[in-house]
Structures are given as structure tokens and as C-alpha cells.
């Protein structure tokens, strides 16, 4: 059994969860459109409540700014 999804974590605890976006090299190498899709899926999975939209771990220093902007754009809609 792996880690729970963000929706499962939110349902099990009733508390805010952090995650929803791939971390590290995956985030760095994704297209901005794919980052935005991942972010929107995370928002949909939690109903937009109790979600701290974040990568699963760390953000590589050389992650394109466009990818971070795409995540922010998804969260602001």
C-alpha cells in the first residue's frame, strides 16, 4: 500500500493536505500546461478546500518559472 492520494488524506484526517504537483526533476521537466493540469486535478480532487497546492517534495532550483506560474494560475481560478 502506498501513500494516500490527497483526496484520501483530506477525507481521513479532515485537515488540510499539501501536495498535488509532481516534485523535483519531474516538475522541472514538465510543460507548463501539464503543471496546470496537475494542479487543477488536485484542486478538483479536494473540492478546492483544505489544499496547500505544492510539489510532493522539493522544487529544483532550475525549475522554469513558467511551471511555477502555471501552478499559481491554476490555483487562482
OpenMM code with the backbone's topology and positions (N, CA, C; nanometers):
from openmm import Vec3, app, unit

residues = "UNK UNK UNK UNK UNK UNK UNK UNK UNK UNK UNK UNK UNK UNK UNK UNK UNK UNK UNK UNK UNK UNK UNK UNK UNK UNK UNK UNK UNK UNK UNK UNK UNK UNK UNK UNK UNK UNK UNK UNK UNK UNK UNK UNK UNK UNK UNK UNK UNK UNK UNK UNK UNK UNK UNK UNK UNK UNK UNK UNK UNK UNK UNK UNK UNK UNK UNK UNK UNK UNK UNK UNK UNK UNK UNK UNK UNK".split()
positions = [
    Vec3(0.0843, -0.1159, 0.0000),
    Vec3(0.0000, 0.0000, 0.0000),
    Vec3(0.0898, 0.1235, 0.0000),
    Vec3(0.0605, 0.2176, -0.0897),
    Vec3(0.1378, 0.3405, -0.0990),
    Vec3(0.0746, 0.4507, -0.0170),
    Vec3(0.1280, 0.5678, -0.0361),
    Vec3(0.0747, 0.6850, 0.0324),
    Vec3(-0.0663, 0.7148, -0.0176),
    Vec3(-0.1489, 0.7719, 0.0674),
    Vec3(-0.2844, 0.8055, 0.0228),
    Vec3(-0.2811, 0.9200, -0.0783),
    Vec3(-0.3826, 0.9266, -0.1609),
    Vec3(-0.3967, 1.0410, -0.2500),
    Vec3(-0.4303, 1.1629, -0.1639),
    Vec3(-0.4242, 1.2811, -0.2246),
    Vec3(-0.4585, 1.3994, -0.1455),
    Vec3(-0.6053, 1.3974, -0.1036),
    Vec3(-0.6907, 1.3446, -0.1891),
    Vec3(-0.8326, 1.3354, -0.1540),
    Vec3(-0.8522, 1.2390, -0.0365),
    Vec3(-0.7819, 1.1253, -0.0377),
    Vec3(-0.7917, 1.0291, 0.0723),
    Vec3(-0.7358, 1.0880, 0.2011),
    Vec3(-0.6238, 1.1570, 0.1914),
    Vec3(-0.5644, 1.2197, 0.3094),
    Vec3(-0.6574, 1.3227, 0.3710),
    Vec3(-0.7184, 1.4009, 0.2865),
    Vec3(-0.8133, 1.5034, 0.3339),
    Vec3(-0.9337, 1.4371, 0.3999),
    Vec3(-0.9859, 1.3317, 0.3367),
    Vec3(-1.1030, 1.2623, 0.3915),
    Vec3(-1.0701, 1.1916, 0.5235),
    Vec3(-0.9525, 1.1305, 0.5318),
    Vec3(-0.9153, 1.0563, 0.6531),
    Vec3(-0.8928, 1.1481, 0.7721),
    Vec3(-0.8313, 1.2637, 0.7475),
    Vec3(-0.7927, 1.3499, 0.8583),
    Vec3(-0.8872, 1.4660, 0.8834),
    Vec3(-0.9578, 1.5094, 0.7781),
    Vec3(-1.0405, 1.6274, 0.7915),
    Vec3(-0.9584, 1.7550, 0.8015),
    Vec3(-0.8292, 1.7424, 0.7762),
    Vec3(-0.7382, 1.8567, 0.7860),
    Vec3(-0.6836, 1.8912, 0.6474),
    Vec3(-0.6178, 2.0034, 0.6383),
    Vec3(-0.5570, 2.0449, 0.5115),
    Vec3(-0.4464, 1.9473, 0.4721),
    Vec3(-0.4287, 1.9313, 0.3432),
    Vec3(-0.3229, 1.8466, 0.2901),
    Vec3(-0.2367, 1.9295, 0.1952),
    Vec3(-0.1113, 1.8909, 0.1835),
    Vec3(-0.0197, 1.9583, 0.0923),
    Vec3(0.0207, 1.8598, -0.0159),
    Vec3(0.0248, 1.9063, -0.1397),
    Vec3(0.0677, 1.8216, -0.2495),
    Vec3(-0.0082, 1.8544, -0.3755),
    Vec3(-0.0107, 1.7576, -0.4646),
    Vec3(-0.0865, 1.7722, -0.5872),
    Vec3(-0.0042, 1.7992, -0.7111),
    Vec3(0.1220, 1.8365, -0.6918),
    Vec3(0.2084, 1.8648, -0.8067),
    Vec3(0.3330, 1.7780, -0.7952),
    Vec3(0.3781, 1.7241, -0.9065),
    Vec3(0.4993, 1.6427, -0.9080),
    Vec3(0.6179, 1.7236, -0.8573),
    Vec3(0.7139, 1.6556, -0.7999),
    Vec3(0.8295, 1.7231, -0.7404),
    Vec3(0.9556, 1.7067, -0.8232),
    Vec3(1.0562, 1.7799, -0.7836),
    Vec3(1.1913, 1.7654, -0.8349),
    Vec3(1.2030, 1.7751, -0.9848),
    Vec3(1.2762, 1.6797, -1.0411),
    Vec3(1.3043, 1.6804, -1.1847),
    Vec3(1.1781, 1.6643, -1.2679),
    Vec3(1.0782, 1.5966, -1.2151),
    Vec3(0.9535, 1.5798, -1.2900),
    Vec3(0.8891, 1.7157, -1.3124),
    Vec3(0.8762, 1.7948, -1.2064),
    Vec3(0.8195, 1.9284, -1.2178),
    Vec3(0.9037, 2.0142, -1.3112),
    Vec3(1.0328, 2.0053, -1.2959),
    Vec3(1.1243, 2.0849, -1.3791),
    Vec3(1.1072, 2.0537, -1.5266),
    Vec3(1.0847, 1.9275, -1.5595),
    Vec3(1.0819, 1.8848, -1.6987),
    Vec3(0.9417, 1.8819, -1.7599),
    Vec3(0.8391, 1.9089, -1.6821),
    Vec3(0.7028, 1.9102, -1.7345),
    Vec3(0.6796, 2.0373, -1.8148),
    Vec3(0.5807, 2.0331, -1.9014),
    Vec3(0.5391, 2.1562, -1.9686),
    Vec3(0.4532, 2.2358, -1.8708),
    Vec3(0.4443, 2.3657, -1.8919),
    Vec3(0.3603, 2.4491, -1.8060),
    Vec3(0.2151, 2.4029, -1.8128),
    Vec3(0.1708, 2.3609, -1.9298),
    Vec3(0.0333, 2.3130, -1.9450),
    Vec3(0.0101, 2.1881, -1.8601),
    Vec3(0.1074, 2.0966, -1.8575),
    Vec3(0.0937, 1.9761, -1.7754),
    Vec3(0.0921, 2.0103, -1.6267),
    Vec3(0.1720, 2.1079, -1.5861),
    Vec3(0.1717, 2.1507, -1.4457),
    Vec3(0.0342, 2.2056, -1.4097),
    Vec3(-0.0202, 2.2885, -1.4976),
    Vec3(-0.1520, 2.3458, -1.4713),
    Vec3(-0.2584, 2.2361, -1.4646),
    Vec3(-0.2495, 2.1373, -1.5501),
    Vec3(-0.3457, 2.0250, -1.5465),
    Vec3(-0.3353, 1.9485, -1.4150),
    Vec3(-0.2120, 1.9222, -1.3705),
    Vec3(-0.1936, 1.8517, -1.2435),
    Vec3(-0.2524, 1.9320, -1.1287),
    Vec3(-0.2261, 2.0605, -1.1298),
    Vec3(-0.2762, 2.1470, -1.0229),
    Vec3(-0.4289, 2.1487, -1.0229),
    Vec3(-0.4891, 2.1608, -1.1383),
    Vec3(-0.6354, 2.1621, -1.1464),
    Vec3(-0.6946, 2.0296, -1.1006),
    Vec3(-0.6275, 1.9191, -1.1324),
    Vec3(-0.6755, 1.7879, -1.0878),
    Vec3(-0.6711, 1.7783, -0.9357),
    Vec3(-0.5663, 1.8310, -0.8743),
    Vec3(-0.5554, 1.8290, -0.7286),
    Vec3(-0.6652, 1.9140, -0.6659),
    Vec3(-0.6910, 2.0292, -0.7244),
    Vec3(-0.7961, 2.1175, -0.6739),
    Vec3(-0.9317, 2.0480, -0.6855),
    Vec3(-0.9560, 1.9829, -0.7976),
    Vec3(-1.0819, 1.9106, -0.8169),
    Vec3(-1.0951, 1.7941, -0.7186),
    Vec3(-0.9853, 1.7249, -0.6918),
    Vec3(-0.9886, 1.6080, -0.6037),
    Vec3(-1.0234, 1.6450, -0.4600),
    Vec3(-0.9905, 1.7660, -0.4196),
    Vec3(-1.0187, 1.8094, -0.2828),
    Vec3(-1.1357, 1.9059, -0.2759),
    Vec3(-1.1951, 1.9338, -0.3889),
    Vec3(-1.3020, 2.0318, -0.3918),
    Vec3(-1.2504, 2.1730, -0.3693),
    Vec3(-1.1186, 2.1888, -0.3781),
    Vec3(-1.0580, 2.3207, -0.3608),
    Vec3(-1.0481, 2.3656, -0.2167),
    Vec3(-1.0881, 2.2817, -0.1235),
    Vec3(-1.0834, 2.3187, 0.0185),
    Vec3(-0.9767, 2.2372, 0.0901),
    Vec3(-0.9060, 2.3005, 0.1804),
    Vec3(-0.8069, 2.2293, 0.2597),
    Vec3(-0.6906, 2.1774, 0.1785),
    Vec3(-0.6528, 2.2509, 0.0754),
    Vec3(-0.5412, 2.2083, -0.0092),
    Vec3(-0.4338, 2.3149, -0.0105),
    Vec3(-0.3131, 2.2750, 0.0248),
    Vec3(-0.1954, 2.3583, 0.0076),
    Vec3(-0.1280, 2.3044, -0.1180),
    Vec3(-0.1526, 2.3696, -0.2290),
    Vec3(-0.1017, 2.3231, -0.3574),
    Vec3(0.0499, 2.3336, -0.3570),
    Vec3(0.1164, 2.2194, -0.3694),
    Vec3(0.2621, 2.2158, -0.3574),
    Vec3(0.3154, 2.0904, -0.4251),
    Vec3(0.4449, 2.0909, -0.4569),
    Vec3(0.5052, 1.9676, -0.5066),
    Vec3(0.5162, 1.8680, -0.3922),
    Vec3(0.5237, 1.7416, -0.4276),
    Vec3(0.5313, 1.6369, -0.3273),
    Vec3(0.6538, 1.6438, -0.2391),
    Vec3(0.7557, 1.7149, -0.2798),
    Vec3(0.8792, 1.7222, -0.2023),
    Vec3(0.9402, 1.8600, -0.2228),
    Vec3(1.0483, 1.8650, -0.2966),
    Vec3(1.1191, 1.9918, -0.3174),
    Vec3(1.1073, 2.0373, -0.4623),
    Vec3(1.1355, 2.1633, -0.4836),
    Vec3(1.1383, 2.2201, -0.6182),
    Vec3(1.2842, 2.2399, -0.6569),
    Vec3(1.3258, 2.1801, -0.7692),
    Vec3(1.4619, 2.2011, -0.8173),
    Vec3(1.4833, 2.3487, -0.8459),
    Vec3(1.6001, 2.3985, -0.8129),
    Vec3(1.6309, 2.5405, -0.8317),
    Vec3(1.6210, 2.5833, -0.9775),
    Vec3(1.6419, 2.4891, -1.0702),
    Vec3(1.6373, 2.5263, -1.2124),
    Vec3(1.5020, 2.4957, -1.2775),
    Vec3(1.3966, 2.4841, -1.1955),
    Vec3(1.2622, 2.4660, -1.2492),
    Vec3(1.2215, 2.5937, -1.3216),
    Vec3(1.1714, 2.5810, -1.4439),
    Vec3(1.1322, 2.7012, -1.5181),
    Vec3(1.0242, 2.7810, -1.4434),
    Vec3(1.0396, 2.9105, -1.4431),
    Vec3(0.9420, 2.9980, -1.3781),
    Vec3(0.8027, 2.9760, -1.4355),
    Vec3(0.7946, 2.9439, -1.5657),
    Vec3(0.6646, 2.9214, -1.6291),
    Vec3(0.5879, 2.8091, -1.5605),
    Vec3(0.6596, 2.7076, -1.5119),
    Vec3(0.5923, 2.5962, -1.4450),
    Vec3(0.5343, 2.6388, -1.3107),
    Vec3(0.6060, 2.7224, -1.2388),
    Vec3(0.5560, 2.7711, -1.1103),
    Vec3(0.4393, 2.8674, -1.1320),
    Vec3(0.4488, 2.9490, -1.2340),
    Vec3(0.3402, 3.0407, -1.2687),
    Vec3(0.2154, 2.9622, -1.3082),
    Vec3(0.2337, 2.8519, -1.3806),
    Vec3(0.1201, 2.7691, -1.4220),
    Vec3(0.0469, 2.7134, -1.3009),
    Vec3(0.1196, 2.6711, -1.2006),
    Vec3(0.0555, 2.6217, -1.0776),
    Vec3(-0.0212, 2.7328, -1.0079),
    Vec3(0.0384, 2.8507, -1.0011),
    Vec3(-0.0300, 2.9649, -0.9390),
    Vec3(-0.1539, 3.0029, -1.0183),
    Vec3(-0.1441, 2.9981, -1.1500),
    Vec3(-0.2593, 3.0319, -1.2358),
    Vec3(-0.3744, 2.9345, -1.2091),
    Vec3(-0.3444, 2.8064, -1.1968),
    Vec3(-0.4491, 2.7069, -1.1713),
    Vec3(-0.5144, 2.7316, -1.0357),
    Vec3(-0.4352, 2.7694, -0.9378),
    Vec3(-0.4885, 2.7911, -0.8032),
    Vec3(-0.5739, 2.9170, -0.7947),
    Vec3(-0.5478, 3.0122, -0.8819),
    Vec3(-0.6212, 3.1373, -0.8742),
    Vec3(-0.7535, 3.1348, -0.9491),
    Vec3(-0.7817, 3.0264, -1.0177),
    Vec3(-0.9077, 3.0170, -1.0941),
    Vec3(-1.0165, 2.9555, -1.0123),
] * unit.nanometer
topology = app.Topology()
chain = topology.addChain("A")
for resn in residues:
    res = topology.addResidue(resn, chain)
    for name in ("N", "CA", "C"):
        topology.addAtom(name, app.Element.getBySymbol(name[0]), res)
